[in-house]
Amino acid sequence: MMAKAYGFSKGRRGSVSINLDQPERELLRSLAGQIEEFVAPDPLDPDADPLAALVGIDDTAEVPDDPALARLFPDAFVDDDEASADFRRFTERSLRETKVAHARVVIAALESGASDIPKDQVGAWLGFLNDTRLTLGSRLDMTEDSHDALASLPEDDPRAGLFHVYDWLTYLQDTLVRLVMPR
C-alpha cells in the first residue's frame, strides 16, 4: 500500500485530500480561530443607516493601524486617499466577512476530522492559507530579501518558531495551488 502524500493531494471525485498529523491539524485549527477573531468586522452601529447596514456599507471603516490588518485590507488606490476611503467603506465589511467564512470552513473541516475537502471549499482553504501567511509575514517583517535571514535564525530567537510556521503554511499553500492549477 502506498503512503498518502503529506499535505494536500488529489482526493476522490474531484475533492482534495489533506494528510496531516493531529498536532498539525490542531495548529491549523488554532490559526484559523485566531484569523477568524483577528479579521472579524466590528459590530455595526445600531443607529447606522439600515440600508447601508443591509448592503454592507461601513462608514467607520478606516485604514487599519495594525500592519498585518493593513496588509490584509490595503488601500485600493495608491495615489487617491478619497477614492480609497470610499472603496474601503463599500468593500471592507464584506471582505472581512469572507475571510471569517474561510476560517470557519477550515475550522469545521479540521474539527470533523475529515481528510477530503470538497471542491467547492478549496477556495476557502486557499484564502485562509493566504490570509494566515500574510498575517505572519507582516509580524515577521517578511520581504523577498529577508526570507534567507529569517530561515537562518537561531532556534532560541522568538521569531524562529513563527518563521517555521510561515514556511510550513507556504508549503501547504503551494501543494494546494499546484493541485488546482490547470496543467
N, C-alpha and C positions, 0 to 999 in steps of 0.2 A: 504494500500500500504506500502510495506517495504522500509525503507530508504536505500539508497545506502551506501555501506561501505566507510569509509573515506580512502583516499589514493588510492591504486590500488586494483582492484577486477577483476573477470572474466568478459569479455565483450562478445559481440556477435560473433559467427562464429570464435572462436579461438583468437579474439582480447583481449586486456587488456583494462580495463576502468580505467580512473583516475578521482577521485572525490575530487576536492579541491575548496576552496573558492577563489574568484577573487584575493584578496591580496596575497594569497599563489601562485597562478598561476603567478602573476606579479613578485613575489620574485624569483620563479624558472626561469622565463624568463630573469630576470636581471642576475642571477647567470650564466645562460647558455651564455649570451652575454659576461660576464666577463671571463669565461673559454675560450670561443672562442678567445677572444683577447689575453689572457694570454699564451695560448699554440700555437698560430699561428706561423708557421715557418717564419724565416726571408726570405725576397726575395733572390732568388739565384743571385749570382754574374753574370752579363751579359757576363763576359769574361770566365765563367766556361766552362769546357768541356761539349759540347752539349749532348754527350752520357750519361755522368754522370748525367746531369740535367734530361734527359729523364727518366732514371731509378731511380732517386731519391737519388743518392749518394750526400752527403753533406760534402765536405771537411772541412767546417768551424764548424761542429758540435763538441761541447766540453761539458764537464760536467758542468751543469748549476751552477752558484754561488747561485742562489735563492734556499733555502731549499725546497720550495714547488715544483719547477720545477725538482729539483734533485730527489724528491720523485716520481714524475710522470715519469721521464726518468732516472731510476737508471742505474748504471754500470751493464753490463751483467755478468761480471766475476770479482769476488771479489779480486782475487789474481793475475790478469793479466791485467795491465793497457793498454798494447798494443792491446790485443785482445778486450778489452772493447772499446777502441777508434775506432778500425776497425768496430766492431758491431754497434757502435753509428753512424758512417759515413754512413753505409749501411741501417740503420733502423729508425733513429730518425725523419727524414723528413716525412716518411710515417706514423709513429706513431702520429706525431703532426697533420698531415692532417686528420687522422682517428678521433682524439679527436675533432678537429674542426668540422668535419662532424657530429659527435654525437651531439655536442652542437647545430648545425644548425637544426637537426631533432627535437630536443626538442623545440627550438625556433619556428619552423614552426608549430608544433602541438599546442603549447600554444597560438600562435598568431591567429590560425584558430578557437580557441575556442572549438575544438573537444574534446570529452571525451573518444573516443575509439582510442586506439593505435593499429595499425595493428601489427600482429605477427612478421613481418619482421623488425619492428622498435624497438622492445623490447630490443634488444641487444644494440642499440644506447642509449636508456634510461638508461640501467644498466651501460654502460660505462660512460655516463655523470654523473650519481649519484656517481659512484665510484671516478671519477676524482675530482669532487667537494668536496667530503668528504676528500679525500687525501690532497687536497689543504688546506682546512680549518683546518684539523688535524695538518698539518705542521705549519700553522700560530699559532695554539694554543699550539704547542709543545706536542701534544697528544701522550700518551703512554698507554699501558694497565694499568699501575699503576696510571695514572693521571686522568682518567675518573671521579672517585668519587670526587676528589678535584675540578675539573672543574665544575662538576654538582652542587657543593655547593657554587659556587662563589656568593658574594653579587650582587644584581641587579645593583648596581652602578659601578661595575667593568666593564671596557670597553670590556673585553673578554666574559662577560656573554651572551650578545646577540649573539655573534659569536658561542658560545658553543650551545645555544638553536637551532640555525640554523643547526649546525653539527648534533645534536641529532635528529632533525626532518628529516634531509636527511637520517640518519641511519634508522629511522622508515620506510620512503618511500622505501629505497633500500630493507629492509627486507621484506616488504609486496610484493614487486615485485619479489624478488628471490623466496619467498615461492609459488607464483603463477606459476612460470615457472619451478620449480624443479619437476622432476617426483616423484610421491609419493612412 
